[in-house]
Amino acid sequence: MTRWPVTAVSSLLFNTSGRALVCPVVLAAEGPLHIRPTNVPCEGCVLCEQVRYADLTARGWTRLGSASCYEVMDVSDAVMGSLMIRMGEKEAAVPIVPL
């Protein structure tokens, strides 16, 4: 079975359950929803419009490294942008509540 790198876009708490929301990392041209992380051990762009649910325990995952906080924010923003495009802005709006 071929193993492809992915970037987890779900929270660490969710990921430790053995499942995660992930985006594939492929050798692709950069675009508005393709983020190229730096200082990670694999080459390519994160395809933020290709969010998938993965069972990490069934796939025998291994951690390759960590992206910087700013790169994680870029990927997160692009994922939210792709969801807003797919669902329409009104349905995807996230409520802001004071803490």
N, C-alpha and C positions, 0 to 999 in steps of 0.2 A: 504494500500500500504506500503510495506517495504521500509524503508529509509536506504540507505547505505552511509557511509562517502566517500567523494572524496577529492582530492587535486586539487585545481585550478592551472593550468600551464600556463594560459594566463595572460596577463598584467592586472593590476588593472583597468586601463582605459577601457579595453575591458570588464572586468567583471562587471563594473558598468552599462553597457548597458543592463544587465539582461541575458546575455549569456556568456558562458565560455567554454574553453577547460579544461577538467578535466581528472584525472586518478583515478580509484577506489582504495580504501584502503581496503585490505582484510587480513584475517589471513592466511598467506601463508609463505612458506619457502623463505628465502632470496636467491637471485640470482643476477646475474650481472645487471639486469634491475629492481630489486625489492629493493626499499630503505625503511628502517625502520626508520621513524622520531622519535625523542625523544621529551619529554616535550610537547606533544599534548594530548588532552583529549580522543583520541581513539587509540586502539591497532591495530597493523597490519603493512603490507608493502604496499607502493605505487607501483602499477603495471604500470611502466612507458611505457610499450609496449602497453597498453590498452587505448590510448588517445581517448577521446570521446568529442563530441560537446553537450553541455547541455543548455537547456532553463531554467535558474534558476528561473525566475518568474513563469513559469508554474509548476515547481516542488515544489514551496514554500520552498526554501532553508533557512537554518539558519547557521550562522557562528559558528564553534566550537572553533576556535583558530587560532594561527599563528605558522608557522614553522620558525626556525632560517634562517638567510640569507644563511648560509652554506648548510643547508638541501635543501633549494630551489634551490641552485646552483647544488647540487648533482642530484636532480630530473630533473632539466632542462638539464643537461648533458646526463642523461640516456635517456630522451625523444628524444633528438637530435640523440643519438646513435642508438636508435631503428628506427628512421626515415631513417638514413643513411643505416642501414641494409636492410630495406624494399625497398628503392628506389635505392640503389647502391650509392657508395660514390660520383660519379661525379655529379649526379643529385641533391643530397642533400647538396652539398657544399655551404656554405654561403659566399658571397663575403665580403671581408674586405676592407672598404674604409676609407681613412683618414678624420678626421673631421676638 
